[in-house]
Amino acid sequence: MARILCLGNAVWDRYFEVESIPSQATKYFARGYFEEGGGVAATAAVAARRLEADVSLVSRLGKDNNGACIARELESWGVDTGYLRRFPGAASSHAVVHVDGAGERQITVFRDACLPTGSDWLRPEMLDGVDCLLCDTSWPEGALFLLQQARARGIPGVLDLDLGASRMNELVALGDYLAFSWPGLQQFTGEETPEKALRVAQKSTAAVVCVTRGEEGCYWLDNGELRHIPAFSVACVSTSGAGDVFHGALAVAIGEGQGVARALRFASAAAALKCTSRGGREGIPGREQLERFLQ
Protein backbone atom coordinates (compact mmCIF):
# COMPACT_ATOMS: atom_id res chain seq x y z
CA MET A 1 0.00 0.00 0.00
CA ALA A 2 1.43 3.37 -1.03
CA ARG A 3 1.68 6.08 1.62
CA ILE A 4 0.61 9.50 0.26
CA LEU A 5 0.86 12.89 1.97
CA CYS A 6 -1.29 15.68 0.49
CA LEU A 7 -0.95 19.37 1.32
CA GLY A 8 -3.28 22.15 0.29
CA ASN A 9 -6.84 23.34 0.15
CA ALA A 10 -9.88 21.78 1.81
CA VAL A 11 -13.27 23.34 1.07
CA TRP A 12 -16.94 22.88 1.89
CA ASP A 13 -18.86 22.93 -1.42
CA ARG A 14 -22.52 23.86 -1.95
CA TYR A 15 -23.80 22.62 -5.32
CA PHE A 16 -26.66 24.15 -7.29
CA GLU A 17 -27.79 22.08 -10.27
CA VAL A 18 -29.09 24.48 -12.95
CA GLU A 19 -30.24 24.33 -16.56
CA SER A 20 -27.45 26.67 -17.68
CA ILE A 21 -24.51 28.42 -16.03
CA PRO A 22 -25.59 31.85 -14.69
CA SER A 23 -24.42 34.68 -16.95
CA GLN A 24 -26.55 37.67 -15.94
CA ALA A 25 -27.23 39.60 -12.75
CA THR A 26 -30.70 38.19 -12.06
CA LYS A 27 -32.46 35.45 -10.08
CA TYR A 28 -31.89 31.77 -10.97
CA PHE A 29 -33.73 28.68 -9.73
CA ALA A 30 -31.86 25.43 -9.13
CA ARG A 31 -33.36 22.03 -9.96
CA GLY A 32 -31.16 20.29 -7.39
CA TYR A 33 -28.95 21.06 -4.39
CA PHE A 34 -26.46 19.18 -2.22
CA GLU A 35 -23.36 19.79 -0.10
CA GLU A 36 -20.08 17.92 0.23
CA GLY A 37 -16.39 18.40 0.88
CA GLY A 38 -14.19 19.74 -1.89
CA GLY A 39 -10.87 21.44 -2.46
CA VAL A 40 -7.94 20.47 -4.62
CA ALA A 41 -5.72 18.61 -2.16
CA ALA A 42 -8.63 17.32 -0.08
CA THR A 43 -10.41 15.70 -3.03
CA ALA A 44 -7.09 14.33 -4.28
CA ALA A 45 -6.62 12.78 -0.83
CA VAL A 46 -10.05 11.13 -1.00
CA ALA A 47 -9.24 9.80 -4.48
CA ALA A 48 -5.94 8.36 -3.28
CA ARG A 49 -7.69 6.70 -0.34
CA ARG A 50 -10.34 5.21 -2.65
CA LEU A 51 -7.45 3.74 -4.66
CA GLU A 52 -6.27 1.92 -1.54
CA ALA A 53 -3.45 4.24 -0.50
CA ASP A 54 -2.76 5.25 3.10
CA VAL A 55 -3.40 9.01 3.01
CA SER A 56 -2.92 12.01 5.29
CA LEU A 57 -3.96 15.59 4.52
CA VAL A 58 -2.17 18.73 5.71
CA SER A 59 -4.48 21.73 5.51
CA ARG A 60 -5.52 24.99 7.21
CA LEU A 61 -9.12 25.41 8.40
CA GLY A 62 -11.02 27.91 10.46
CA LYS A 63 -12.54 26.98 13.77
CA ASP A 64 -16.07 27.13 12.35
CA ASN A 65 -18.94 24.92 11.23
CA ASN A 66 -17.59 24.57 7.68
CA GLY A 67 -14.29 23.35 9.09
CA ALA A 68 -16.07 20.77 11.25
CA CYS A 69 -18.01 19.53 8.21
CA ILE A 70 -14.81 19.28 6.16
CA ALA A 71 -13.00 17.26 8.82
CA ARG A 72 -15.92 14.89 9.49
CA GLU A 73 -16.42 14.08 5.83
CA LEU A 74 -12.72 13.43 5.22
CA GLU A 75 -12.70 11.06 8.17
CA SER A 76 -15.73 9.25 6.73
CA TRP A 77 -13.70 8.55 3.56
CA GLY A 78 -10.81 7.18 5.64
CA VAL A 79 -8.40 10.10 5.18
CA ASP A 80 -6.14 10.77 8.18
CA THR A 81 -7.01 14.28 9.46
CA GLY A 82 -4.38 14.48 12.19
CA TYR A 83 -2.52 17.21 10.28
CA LEU A 84 -5.51 19.52 9.87
CA ARG A 85 -4.85 22.78 11.73
CA ARG A 86 -7.87 24.84 12.80
CA PHE A 87 -7.31 28.53 13.49
CA PRO A 88 -9.64 30.63 15.69
CA GLY A 89 -10.86 33.83 14.08
CA ALA A 90 -10.50 32.53 10.53
CA ALA A 91 -13.12 31.10 8.16
CA SER A 92 -12.68 27.75 6.45
CA SER A 93 -12.69 27.85 2.65
CA HIS A 94 -16.10 27.32 1.09
CA ALA A 95 -17.55 27.49 -2.40
CA VAL A 96 -20.73 27.77 -4.44
CA VAL A 97 -20.76 25.49 -7.49
CA HIS A 98 -23.25 25.81 -10.36
CA VAL A 99 -23.47 22.67 -12.52
CA ASP A 100 -25.40 22.68 -15.81
CA GLY A 101 -27.12 19.86 -17.67
CA ALA A 102 -23.96 18.98 -19.60
CA GLY A 103 -21.92 18.56 -16.43
CA GLU A 104 -19.92 21.77 -16.81
CA ARG A 105 -19.51 23.93 -13.74
CA GLN A 106 -18.85 27.43 -12.49
CA ILE A 107 -17.20 27.82 -9.08
CA THR A 108 -17.05 30.79 -6.72
CA VAL A 109 -14.59 30.15 -3.88
CA PHE A 110 -13.93 32.09 -0.68
CA ARG A 111 -10.48 31.73 0.88
CA ASP A 112 -10.01 33.73 4.06
CA ALA A 113 -6.95 35.99 3.98
CA CYS A 114 -6.91 35.69 7.80
CA LEU A 115 -5.70 32.07 7.59
CA PRO A 116 -2.04 32.19 8.72
CA THR A 117 0.45 31.47 5.95
CA GLY A 118 3.38 30.47 8.17
CA SER A 119 4.71 26.92 7.94
CA ASP A 120 6.38 26.86 11.36
CA TRP A 121 3.98 24.17 12.61
CA LEU A 122 4.96 21.72 9.86
CA ARG A 123 7.54 19.06 10.70
CA PRO A 124 9.89 16.95 8.54
CA GLU A 125 8.58 13.87 10.39
CA MET A 126 5.29 14.27 8.50
CA LEU A 127 7.13 12.64 5.59
CA ASP A 128 8.20 9.53 7.52
CA GLY A 129 7.27 6.47 5.45
CA VAL A 130 5.73 8.58 2.66
CA ASP A 131 6.03 7.27 -0.93
CA CYS A 132 4.76 10.40 -2.70
CA LEU A 133 3.99 14.01 -1.72
CA LEU A 134 1.18 15.87 -3.51
CA CYS A 135 0.83 19.65 -3.14
CA ASP A 136 -1.53 22.17 -4.62
CA THR A 137 -0.55 25.86 -4.78
CA SER A 138 -3.12 27.35 -2.38
CA TRP A 139 -0.54 27.55 0.42
CA PRO A 140 2.87 28.00 -1.20
CA GLU A 141 4.72 28.46 2.10
CA GLY A 142 3.63 25.03 3.30
CA ALA A 143 4.19 23.42 -0.09
CA LEU A 144 7.71 24.82 -0.39
CA PHE A 145 8.66 23.53 3.06
CA LEU A 146 7.43 19.98 2.46
CA LEU A 147 8.75 19.85 -1.12
CA GLN A 148 12.22 20.81 0.15
CA GLN A 149 12.03 18.13 2.83
CA ALA A 150 10.78 15.56 0.32
CA ARG A 151 13.60 16.31 -2.10
CA ALA A 152 16.16 15.87 0.68
CA ARG A 153 14.67 12.43 1.41
CA GLY A 154 14.33 11.37 -2.24
CA ILE A 155 10.52 11.32 -2.06
CA PRO A 156 8.85 12.25 -5.37
CA GLY A 157 6.75 15.42 -5.33
CA VAL A 158 3.67 15.92 -7.51
CA LEU A 159 2.48 19.50 -8.02
CA ASP A 160 -1.06 20.48 -9.07
CA LEU A 161 -0.52 23.77 -10.93
CA ASP A 162 -3.61 25.81 -11.75
CA LEU A 163 -4.56 29.44 -12.23
CA GLY A 164 -3.84 31.95 -9.51
CA ALA A 165 -0.78 30.27 -8.04
CA SER A 166 1.78 32.51 -6.37
CA ARG A 167 5.53 31.74 -6.12
CA MET A 168 5.07 29.49 -9.15
CA ASN A 169 8.73 29.56 -10.21
CA GLU A 170 9.88 28.42 -6.75
CA LEU A 171 7.35 25.60 -6.67
CA VAL A 172 8.17 24.43 -10.19
CA ALA A 173 11.85 24.25 -9.25
CA LEU A 174 11.09 21.75 -6.47
CA GLY A 175 8.49 19.47 -8.11
CA ASP A 176 9.33 16.14 -9.76
CA TYR A 177 5.99 15.77 -11.59
CA LEU A 178 4.39 19.04 -12.70
CA ALA A 179 0.74 18.51 -13.62
CA PHE A 180 -0.66 21.72 -15.08
CA SER A 181 -4.23 22.59 -15.93
CA TRP A 182 -4.39 24.15 -19.40
CA PRO A 183 -5.24 27.64 -18.02
CA GLY A 184 -2.41 27.28 -15.49
CA LEU A 185 0.11 26.29 -18.17
CA GLN A 186 -0.98 29.16 -20.41
CA GLN A 187 -0.56 31.59 -17.53
CA PHE A 188 2.90 30.19 -16.75
CA THR A 189 4.20 30.18 -20.33
CA GLY A 190 2.09 32.60 -22.37
CA GLU A 191 1.86 30.00 -25.17
CA GLU A 192 -1.27 29.02 -27.12
CA THR A 193 -0.67 25.34 -27.97
CA PRO A 194 0.06 22.44 -25.60
CA GLU A 195 3.30 21.50 -27.33
CA LYS A 196 4.77 25.00 -27.31
CA ALA A 197 3.63 25.59 -23.74
CA LEU A 198 5.10 22.31 -22.49
CA ARG A 199 8.40 23.02 -24.21
CA VAL A 200 8.63 26.45 -22.60
CA ALA A 201 7.76 25.01 -19.17
CA GLN A 202 10.32 22.22 -19.61
CA LYS A 203 13.09 24.83 -19.93
CA SER A 204 12.50 25.73 -16.27
CA THR A 205 12.79 22.22 -14.86
CA ALA A 206 14.11 18.69 -15.21
CA ALA A 207 10.78 17.36 -13.90
CA VAL A 208 8.14 15.49 -15.86
CA VAL A 209 5.78 18.16 -17.25
CA CYS A 210 2.21 17.35 -18.29
CA VAL A 211 -1.02 19.21 -18.95
CA THR A 212 -4.64 18.09 -18.76
CA ARG A 213 -7.05 19.38 -21.43
CA GLY A 214 -10.41 17.99 -20.33
CA GLU A 215 -12.08 16.05 -23.13
CA GLU A 216 -8.90 16.31 -25.24
CA GLY A 217 -6.96 14.21 -22.75
CA CYS A 218 -3.45 14.65 -21.38
CA TYR A 219 -0.19 15.75 -23.05
CA TRP A 220 3.36 15.41 -21.77
CA LEU A 221 6.96 15.47 -22.97
CA ASP A 222 8.92 12.22 -23.04
CA ASN A 223 12.62 12.97 -23.60
CA GLY A 224 11.60 15.95 -25.70
CA GLU A 225 8.89 14.10 -27.66
CA LEU A 226 5.27 15.22 -27.29
CA ARG A 227 3.03 12.36 -26.19
CA HIS A 228 -0.72 12.20 -25.72
CA ILE A 229 -3.32 10.09 -23.92
CA PRO A 230 -6.85 10.66 -25.29
CA ALA A 231 -9.59 11.22 -22.76
CA PHE A 232 -11.68 8.15 -21.93
CA SER A 233 -15.20 8.29 -23.34
CA VAL A 234 -17.84 8.32 -20.59
CA ALA A 235 -21.32 9.74 -20.07
CA CYS A 236 -20.47 12.96 -18.25
CA VAL A 237 -22.71 14.06 -15.39
CA SER A 238 -20.34 16.53 -13.71
CA THR A 239 -16.72 17.52 -14.29
CA SER A 240 -16.40 18.88 -10.73
CA GLY A 241 -13.34 17.47 -9.02
CA ALA A 242 -12.07 15.63 -12.09
CA GLY A 243 -8.71 17.40 -12.07
CA ASP A 244 -8.31 16.81 -8.34
CA VAL A 245 -9.04 13.10 -8.77
CA PHE A 246 -6.51 12.99 -11.62
CA HIS A 247 -3.81 14.35 -9.32
CA GLY A 248 -4.68 12.06 -6.43
CA ALA A 249 -4.57 9.01 -8.71
CA LEU A 250 -1.32 10.22 -10.25
CA ALA A 251 0.27 10.50 -6.81
CA VAL A 252 -0.79 6.91 -6.01
CA ALA A 253 0.65 5.63 -9.29
CA ILE A 254 3.93 7.48 -8.77
CA GLY A 255 4.09 6.27 -5.16
CA GLU A 256 3.66 2.70 -6.42
CA GLY A 257 6.50 3.14 -8.92
CA GLN A 258 4.41 3.04 -12.08
CA GLY A 259 6.08 4.50 -15.19
CA VAL A 260 5.02 7.93 -16.43
CA ALA A 261 2.82 6.76 -19.34
CA ARG A 262 1.08 4.13 -17.23
CA ALA A 263 0.64 6.57 -14.31
CA LEU A 264 -0.94 9.22 -16.53
CA ARG A 265 -3.30 6.68 -18.10
CA PHE A 266 -4.24 5.43 -14.61
CA ALA A 267 -4.96 9.01 -13.50
CA SER A 268 -6.91 9.85 -16.67
CA ALA A 269 -9.16 6.83 -16.19
CA ALA A 270 -9.86 7.72 -12.56
CA ALA A 271 -10.80 11.28 -13.55
CA ALA A 272 -13.10 10.03 -16.32
CA LEU A 273 -14.97 7.68 -13.99
CA LYS A 274 -15.48 10.48 -11.48
CA CYS A 275 -17.30 12.47 -14.19
CA THR A 276 -20.03 9.83 -14.41
CA SER A 277 -21.56 10.98 -11.09
CA ARG A 278 -22.59 14.31 -9.66
CA GLY A 279 -20.42 16.34 -7.32
CA GLY A 280 -16.70 16.13 -6.81
CA ARG A 281 -16.48 12.87 -4.86
CA GLU A 282 -19.48 10.62 -5.41
CA GLY A 283 -18.06 9.04 -8.56
CA ILE A 284 -14.46 8.58 -7.43
CA PRO A 285 -13.69 4.95 -8.34
CA GLY A 286 -12.36 2.30 -6.03
CA ARG A 287 -9.29 0.34 -7.07
CA GLU A 288 -11.12 -2.71 -8.38
CA GLN A 289 -13.54 -0.59 -10.44
CA LEU A 290 -10.65 1.40 -11.95
CA GLU A 291 -8.66 -1.71 -12.83
CA ARG A 292 -11.69 -3.26 -14.55
CA PHE A 293 -12.25 -0.03 -16.52
CA LEU A 294 -8.63 0.04 -17.64
CA GLN A 295 -8.84 -3.55 -18.88
C-alpha positions in Angstrom: 0.0 0.0 0.0 1.4 3.4 -1.0 1.7 6.1 1.6 0.6 9.5 0.3 0.9 12.9 2.0 -1.3 15.7 0.5 -0.9 19.4 1.3 -3.3 22.1 0.3 -6.8 23.3 0.2 -9.9 21.8 1.8 -13.3 23.3 1.1 -16.9 22.9 1.9 -18.9 22.9 -1.4 -22.5 23.9 -2.0 -23.8 22.6 -5.3 -26.7 24.2 -7.3 -27.8 22.1 -10.3 -29.1 24.5 -12.9 -30.2 24.3 -16.6 -27.5 26.7 -17.7 -24.5 28.4 -16.0 -25.6 31.8 -14.7 -24.4 34.7 -17.0 -26.6 37.7 -15.9 -27.2 39.6 -12.7 -30.7 38.2 -12.1 -32.5 35.4 -10.1 -31.9 31.8 -11.0 -33.7 28.7 -9.7 -31.9 25.4 -9.1 -33.4 22.0 -10.0 -31.2 20.3 -7.4 -29.0 21.1 -4.4 -26.5 19.2 -2.2 -23.4 19.8 -0.1 -20.1 17.9 0.2 -16.4 18.4 0.9 -14.2 19.7 -1.9 -10.9 21.4 -2.5 -7.9 20.5 -4.6 -5.7 18.6 -2.2 -8.6 17.3 -0.1 -10.4 15.7 -3.0 -7.1 14.3 -4.3 -6.6 12.8 -0.8 -10.0 11.1 -1.0 -9.2 9.8 -4.5 -5.9 8.4 -3.3 -7.7 6.7 -0.3 -10.3 5.2 -2.7 -7.5 3.7 -4.7 -6.3 1.9 -1.5 -3.4 4.2 -0.5 -2.8 5.2 3.1 -3.4 9.0 3.0 -2.9 12.0 5.3 -4.0 15.6 4.5 -2.2 18.7 5.7 -4.5 21.7 5.5 -5.5 25.0 7.2 -9.1 25.4 8.4 -11.0 27.9 10.5 -12.5 27.0 13.8 -16.1 27.1 12.4 -18.9 24.9 11.2 -17.6 24.6 7.7 -14.3 23.3 9.1 -16.1 20.8 11.3 -18.0 19.5 8.2 -14.8 19.3 6.2 -13.0 17.3 8.8 -15.9 14.9 9.5 -16.4 14.1 5.8 -12.7 13.4 5.2 -12.7 11.1 8.2 -15.7 9.3 6.7 -13.7 8.5 3.6 -10.8 7.2 5.6 -8.4 10.1 5.2 -6.1 10.8 8.2 -7.0 14.3 9.5 -4.4 14.5 12.2 -2.5 17.2 10.3 -5.5 19.5 9.9 -4.9 22.8 11.7 -7.9 24.8 12.8 -7.3 28.5 13.5 -9.6 30.6 15.7 -10.9 33.8 14.1 -10.5 32.5 10.5 -13.1 31.1 8.2 -12.7 27.7 6.4 -12.7 27.8 2.7 -16.1 27.3 1.1 -17.6 27.5 -2.4 -20.7 27.8 -4.4 -20.8 25.5 -7.5 -23.2 25.8 -10.4 -23.5 22.7 -12.5 -25.4 22.7 -15.8 -27.1 19.9 -17.7 -24.0 19.0 -19.6 -21.9 18.6 -16.4 -19.9 21.8 -16.8 -19.5 23.9 -13.7 -18.9 27.4 -12.5 -17.2 27.8 -9.1 -17.1 30.8 -6.7 -14.6 30.2 -3.9 -13.9 32.1 -0.7 -10.5 31.7 0.9 -10.0 33.7 4.1 -7.0 36.0 4.0 -6.9 35.7 7.8 -5.7 32.1 7.6 -2.0 32.2 8.7 0.5 31.5 6.0 3.4 30.5 8.2 4.7 26.9 7.9 6.4 26.9 11.4 4.0 24.2 12.6 5.0 21.7 9.9 7.5 19.1 10.7 9.9 17.0 8.5 8.6 13.9 10.4 5.3 14.3 8.5 7.1 12.6 5.6 8.2 9.5 7.5 7.3 6.5 5.4 5.7 8.6 2.7 6.0 7.3 -0.9 4.8 10.4 -2.7 4.0 14.0 -1.7 1.2 15.9 -3.5 0.8 19.6 -3.1 -1.5 22.2 -4.6 -0.6 25.9 -4.8 -3.1 27.4 -2.4 -0.5 27.6 0.4 2.9 28.0 -1.2 4.7 28.5 2.1 3.6 25.0 3.3 4.2 23.4 -0.1 7.7 24.8 -0.4 8.7 23.5 3.1 7.4 20.0 2.5 8.8 19.8 -1.1 12.2 20.8 0.1 12.0 18.1 2.8 10.8 15.6 0.3 13.6 16.3 -2.1 16.2 15.9 0.7 14.7 12.4 1.4 14.3 11.4 -2.2 10.5 11.3 -2.1 8.9 12.3 -5.4 6.7 15.4 -5.3 3.7 15.9 -7.5 2.5 19.5 -8.0 -1.1 20.5 -9.1 -0.5 23.8 -10.9 -3.6 25.8 -11.8 -4.6 29.4 -12.2 -3.8 32.0 -9.5 -0.8 30.3 -8.0 1.8 32.5 -6.4 5.5 31.7 -6.1 5.1 29.5 -9.2 8.7 29.6 -10.2 9.9 28.4 -6.8 7.3 25.6 -6.7 8.2 24.4 -10.2 11.8 24.2 -9.3 11.1 21.7 -6.5 8.5 19.5 -8.1 9.3 16.1 -9.8 6.0 15.8 -11.6 4.4 19.0 -12.7 0.7 18.5 -13.6 -0.7 21.7 -15.1 -4.2 22.6 -15.9 -4.4 24.1 -19.4 -5.2 27.6 -18.0 -2.4 27.3 -15.5 0.1 26.3 -18.2 -1.0 29.2 -20.4 -0.6 31.6 -17.5 2.9 30.2 -16.7 4.2 30.2 -20.3 2.1 32.6 -22.4 1.9 30.0 -25.2 -1.3 29.0 -27.1 -0.7 25.3 -28.0 0.1 22.4 -25.6 3.3 21.5 -27.3 4.8 25.0 -27.3 3.6 25.6 -23.7 5.1 22.3 -22.5 8.4 23.0 -24.2 8.6 26.4 -22.6 7.8 25.0 -19.2 10.3 22.2 -19.6 13.1 24.8 -19.9 12.5 25.7 -16.3 12.8 22.2 -14.9 14.1 18.7 -15.2 10.8 17.4 -13.9 8.1 15.5 -15.9 5.8 18.2 -17.2 2.2 17.3 -18.3 -1.0 19.2 -19.0 -4.6 18.1 -18.8 -7.1 19.4 -21.4 -10.4 18.0 -20.3 -12.1 16.1 -23.1 -8.9 16.3 -25.2 -7.0 14.2 -22.7 -3.5 14.6 -21.4 -0.2 15.7 -23.0 3.4 15.4 -21.8 7.0 15.5 -23.0 8.9 12.2 -23.0 12.6 13.0 -23.6 11.6 16.0 -25.7 8.9 14.1 -27.7 5.3 15.2 -27.3 3.0 12.4 -26.2 -0.7 12.2 -25.7 -3.3 10.1 -23.9 -6.8 10.7 -25.3 -9.6 11.2 -22.8 -11.7 8.2 -21.9 -15.2 8.3 -23.3 -17.8 8.3 -20.6 -21.3 9.7 -20.1 -20.5 13.0 -18.3 -22.7 14.1 -15.4 -20.3 16.5 -13.7 -16.7 17.5 -14.3 -16.4 18.9 -10.7 -13.3 17.5 -9.0 -12.1 15.6 -12.1 -8.7 17.4 -12.1 -8.3 16.8 -8.3 -9.0 13.1 -8.8 -6.5 13.0 -11.6 -3.8 14.3 -9.3 -4.7 12.1 -6.4 -4.6 9.0 -8.7 -1.3 10.2 -10.3 0.3 10.5 -6.8 -0.8 6.9 -6.0 0.6 5.6 -9.3 3.9 7.5 -8.8 4.1 6.3 -5.2 3.7 2.7 -6.4 6.5 3.1 -8.9 4.4 3.0 -12.1 6.1 4.5 -15.2 5.0 7.9 -16.4 2.8 6.8 -19.3 1.1 4.1 -17.2 0.6 6.6 -14.3 -0.9 9.2 -16.5 -3.3 6.7 -18.1 -4.2 5.4 -14.6 -5.0 9.0 -13.5 -6.9 9.9 -16.7 -9.2 6.8 -16.2 -9.9 7.7 -12.6 -10.8 11.3 -13.6 -13.1 10.0 -16.3 -15.0 7.7 -14.0 -15.5 10.5 -11.5 -17.3 12.5 -14.2 -20.0 9.8 -14.4 -21.6 11.0 -11.1 -22.6 14.3 -9.7 -20.4 16.3 -7.3 -16.7 16.1 -6.8 -16.5 12.9 -4.9 -19.5 10.6 -5.4 -18.1 9.0 -8.6 -14.5 8.6 -7.4 -13.7 5.0 -8.3 -12.4 2.3 -6.0 -9.3 0.3 -7.1 -11.1 -2.7 -8.4 -13.5 -0.6 -10.4 -10.6 1.4 -11.9 -8.7 -1.7 -12.8 -11.7 -3.3 -14.6 -12.2 0.0 -16.5 -8.6 0.0 -17.6 -8.8 -3.5 -18.9 
